[in-house]
């Protein structure tokens, strides 16, 4: 029985580690063929003669084993998953900036795997705990953990979307200031966006770089900007893109429009900071009531309680 528990524990820990690796793995911009080509160039520059099998074995374990398995599972699950659910998940992936290198079907299928891992982990913990430690029904605990594991990927993805949108909101005022300076200095709007994408390394600069690449590949600039706003889905970016497109269509000075937009972005950032500051007292109330105030009461009241007990106790009387 002890060896069985050790095996189950190793499997659970290995599954959790694999899930963490997959969750934190950034999506790569190259395909498997590009990876093999880059490896081939690397071996050629070294002057080494290697077969295709050696090149494939030189890839990381994630790219060689875990990622193909996940993609295969995604291909199988895509046949039984509603198309609207896949499209909705793909939309969320776009909003999150494609944080992992698996598709929507594999991500949806991972919910069942994570649910099973959480269930096995709960069963292992309950089995190792002394009898009577947990008053709840073991079945209820295991089912609850499985439900938690099932909804965890969606919660994680929503958190990624929110974090990305907040990152873009924080970066927009400074980016628009740089855009305004570049346009007033004589650069075109596309060149100014390229300067912004080269200046910083954040979600906003990557979004600008992608829009510029789409324009270079032949897409109309206003369509590329609209697609960028849809991939970000925040009111500040939507209003900025609408103002730029309207300026382009009506012939209004681009520098003036960008100056107005940058001032509005700074005002909104200041308003968000004030809003968060007003929320601080409410957020501090719970830790103060349950942590700070009891400690203060213990420090202040203990000497008085001891003195009262000494005065009115049996010895004092």
N, C-alpha and C positions, 0 to 999 in steps of 0.2 A: 504493500500500500504506500509506503514511503517513496519508493522509486516511481510509482505512478503519479504521485503528487508532484514530484520533482519534474517529471516529463511534462505534465500539464502546465506547471508554472513556467517552464522554459518556453513552451509553445505560446503561452499567453504573452510573456514578455517579448518574445520574438515578433509576435503579431503586432503588439503595440509599437515596437521600435520600427517595424516596417511601415506601419501607418503614419507614424510621425515623420519618417523619411519622405514618404510620398507626399504628405501634407505640406511639408516645408520645402519641397523641391520646386524650384522656379522653372517655369516653362521655358524651354530652349527655343531659339528662333531658327534652328537648323533641323533638317530632316535626318532620318537614319542614313540615307545615301550621302548627305553632306558630312555626317560624322565619320563614315567610313572613308570618304575622300580626304578629309582632314587628317585622319590617321595615316592614310597612305602617303600623303605629302610629308608628314612628320617622319615616317620611316625612310622615305626617299632622301630627305635632307640629312638624315643621320648616315646615309650610305648603307643601310641595312637591307637585306633581301628577306622579305617576309611574305607569307601566303595570306590569303584572305581570312583563313581561320585564325592565324596569329593576330591579325589586325582586329578581328572581332573579339578575341579573348583579351586584348589589351584595353578594351573599353571598361568603364566602371561596372561594378556588379548591378547597380540600379538600372543602367541602360541595357545591360546584357540579359538580365533575368527578370527583375521586378516589373519594369515598364512593359516589356512584351506580354507578360502574363496579364497585367491589368488591361492592356489594350485588347487582348483576346477575350477576356471576360466582358469588356464593354461591347465588343462586336456581337457576342452571343446574347447579352441582355438587351441590346437594341432591338432585337426581333420581337421582344415581348413587352417593351415599354411604350406607352402612348407617345405619339409624335409631339403633341403639344407640351407634354412634360419635358421631353428632351429639348425642345426649342426654348422653353422657359429657363431650363438649367443652363443652356448655352448663353442665353442672354445674361444670366447672373455671372457666368464666367467672364463675359466681356466687361461687365461692370466691375468685377473684381480684378481685372487686369490679367486674366489667365494665370492664376498663381501656381497651378500644377500642370504637369505635362500629360494629363489624361483627359479624354473626352467626357462629354456629359453622360453617355451610357455607362461608362466604367465608374464614374463618380456616383451615379445612382445605385449601381450594383454594390459599391463599397459600403453603402448603408447597412446591407444585410451582413456583410463580413464584420463590420465594426460592432453591430448588434450582437453577433455571436461571440466575439471576443469579450465584450463587456459581460455577457451572460456567463461565459466560462470563468472570467475573473471573479465575478460575484460568487459563483459556486465554489471556487477554490478558497476564497477568503472565508466563506461560511463553514466550509469543511475543516479549515485549520483552526478556527476559533473554538474555544471551549464551549461545551454545551450549556445553553442558557444565557450566553452573552448577548445574543440578539433576541429581542422579544417578539419581533415581527415574524410573520410566516416566511420561511426560506423561499417558497415559490413566489411570493409577492416581491421579495427583494430581487430575485433573479429576473423576474418579468420587468420590474421597474428599471433595472440596469440595462436590460435589452432594449426597452423603449428609449431610454436615454441615449444609448449607443446608436439607435436608428436615427434619431433626430440630431445627433451631434454634427454630422457633416454639413447639414443645412445651416445650423447655427454658426459653424465655423466659416462657411462661405459668406453668410450675411455679415459676419464680423469683418471679413476681408473687404467686402464692398464698402462698409462704413468707414473703415480705416483709410482706404484709397480715396474716397470722396473727401474726407477730412484733410488728407495730405494735399490734395489738389486745391481745396479751398484756402489753406494756409499759404500755398505757393503762388496763387494767382495775383495778388496785389504786386508783389515784387516782379513777377514775370511781365505783367502789363506795364510796369514802370520801365523795364528794360525794352520792351517792345516800343513804347512811346519814344524813348531816347533814340533808338535805332532808326525809327521812321522819320523823326525830326532831323536826324543827321543825314538823311538822303537815301537810306536803304529802302528797298521794296518790302512789302509785307511778308512775302515768302522768305526773303533773306533775313528779315528780323526774327521770324519764327525759328529759322535755323540757328541764329545766334543764341536764342533762348534755350533751344534744345542742347546746344553745345556748352552753355554756361553752367547748367545744373544737371544733376543726375537724380531725378525724382519722377513721380508718376506723370506730372504735368509736362515735363520736358520730353518724356517718352511718347506721350500723346501728340505733342507738337511734331516730333520727329516722324511719327507714323503718318500724320496728315501730310507732311511735306513729301514723304516717299510716295504717297498715293497721288499727289499732284504731279510729281515727276513722272509717274507711270501713265499719266494721261487723264486722270480724273479731274473734273471741273473743281475749281477751288472751293466754291460755295458748297458743293456736294461733299467734298472731303471735310469741310468744317462742320457741316450738319452731322455727318457720321461720327466725327470726333465728339460732338456734344451729346449724341445718343449713347456713345460708349461710356461717357462720364456721368451723365444724367444728374447734374446739379443745376440749380437755377442760375448761379453766377455764370457758368460756362454757356448756358443756353442764351442768356441775355447778351453776353459778349459776342457770340457767333451771330446772333440776329443783328446786332449793331454793326458788325463788320460787313455782313452781307448787304444790309441796307445802305451803308456808306458806299459800297462798291457800285450798287445799282443806281443810286441817286447822284453820285459824283461828289459827295461831301468829302471834306478833307479827312484823310485817314488819321493823321496825327491828332487832330482835334477830337475825333471820336475816341481814340485810344486814351487820350488824356482824361476825358470825362469818365470813361470806363474804369481807369485806374483809380480815380478819386472815389468812385462809388465802391470799388472793391475794398479800398482802405477803410471807408466808412462802415461797410458791412463787417469787416474784420474787427473793428473796434466795438461794434455793437455785439458781436458774438462773444468777445472777451468780457464785456460788461454783463451779458446774460449769464455766462459761466460764473462770474464773480458773485452774482446775486443768488446762484444756486448753492454756493459754497456753505452758507450757514445751515441750510437744510440738510446737506450731505454730512456736515459735521455733527449734527444733532444726535444721531444714533450712536456713534462711537463715544461721544461725550457722556451720554446718559448711561451707557452700559459699561464703559471702561474708565473714563476720567472721573466722573462724579463719585462712583463707589470708592475709588482710591482716595479721593479727597476726604470723603466722609470717614473712612477708616483712620486716616492720619489725624484728622481734627477731633473725632469723637472718642477714639480709644483712650487717651489720657483722662478725659472727663468721665467716661464709664468706669475706668479703674478707680478714680478718686471717689465716685459715688458708691461703688461697691465696698471700698474700704471704710467709708463713713457710715453707711447705713447697713452694712453687713453684720453678721453675728459678732465678728471681732470688734467692729466699731462700736456697736451698742454695748 
